[in-house]
Amino acid sequence: MSTSTSPAAMLLRRLRRLSWGSTAVQLFILTVVTFGLLAPLACHRLLHSYFYLRHWHLNQMSQEFLQQSLKEGEAALHYFEELPSANGSVPIVWQATPRPWLVITIITVDRQPGFHYVLQVVSQFHRLLQQCGPQCEGHQLFLCNVERSVSHFDAKLLSKYVPVANRYEGTEDDYGDDPSTNSFEKEKQDYVYCLESSLQTYNPDYVLMVEDDAIPEEQIFPVLEHLLRARFSEPHLRDALYLKLYHPERLQHYINPEPMRILEWVGVGMLLGPLLTWIYMRFASRPGFSWPVMLFFSLYSMGLVELVGRHYFLELRRLSPSLYSVVPASQCCTPAMLFPAPAARRTLTYLSQVYCHKGFGKDMALYSLLRAKGERAYVVEPNLVKHIGLFSSLRYNFHPSLL
């Protein structure tokens, strides 16, 4: 008389059949070693990785970042002190035609003395313009000072080298006495003033609005040249309201509200899955091709890229300007925004119709206008500027941190 075998006994029998050489055991060990040992050891100091040990490293890395920023601020100050002024023999910028193709407008306020953020930004732009040479002769640097006091030393220093628009020069500003105008609305009004001044002063084809704590990357001008002359000739990009050059690294993971990233994530699995499967089957001397193994390696590669940090894999796109991607923009943030001249004029009209306040800054206002006005906007990946400011111009920050 036969007796039925219990499920537990059947499971035990199957487990006994597994050996160290079986595919399931090997893939299980690979998963444990990768995600439990190798990736945490390799990535525990990567700021934008899920493996980052925040409690171990954040305070130290933040202090090191601040100390390095202080050194670079001092270096930028010495750079301008040793540079001949625009009235001397070597002007800081040159202009091939009376009407520039691109105006780079740097918006500045007086913040956290010692770091010289705006000097760091302008000196880097100047160096990159010199490296660019004749190709960038139609580029114009323009400083927009929106500091209400007269104590902005860095803006005064830069006025010897760069054209400057001072919003509050020679005006009686009662902003501090008007409770209806909050700091977020003032920031929006400053932005409108600087954008309008750029258009009225130079009438360029494009305006690049840069905040004074956004350092340009080395590739910014070749990439912009490629994007604006080649990619933005395409119909769906031509009439965009703006192009963002920065999105916070902490918001660049695949698990985010942007649906386009999910498609990219799946594409990563479809690309790396078959490749890793072929490598595994070859080195493990497995015959043929296994769909379950390919599915495993697709999920394995997707998980690894997400946990290590999408930001770090985006850096591979810096190999060539043609590898940079342009995707629909999200609402945060505005360190560097590029406007075609017609779109800039529409933006001025739109922003004059909204009021900003806490929880609804100018970045959210710009993003809300896209749906309300039927406009489109995009962001370039990877970032073309680095955000170096740990001190906000809108709120006090007594304990600056990288995260």
Secondary structure by P-SEA (a helix, b strand, c coil): cbbbbcaaaaaaaaaaacccccaaaaaaaaaaaacccaaaaacccccccccccccccaaaaaaaaaaaaaaaaaaaaaaaaacccccccccccccccccccccbbbbbcccccccaaaaaaaaaaaaaaaaaccccccbbbbbbbccccccaaaaaaacccbbbbbccccccccccccccccaaaaaaaaaaaaaaaaaaaccccbbbbbccccccccaaaaaaaaaaaccccccccccccbbbccccccccccccccaaaaaaaaaaaaaaaaaaaaaaaaaaccccccaaaaaaaaaaaaaaaaaacccccccccccccccccccccccccccbbbbcaaaaaaaaaaaaaccccccccaaaaaaaacccccccccccccccccccccccccccccccccc
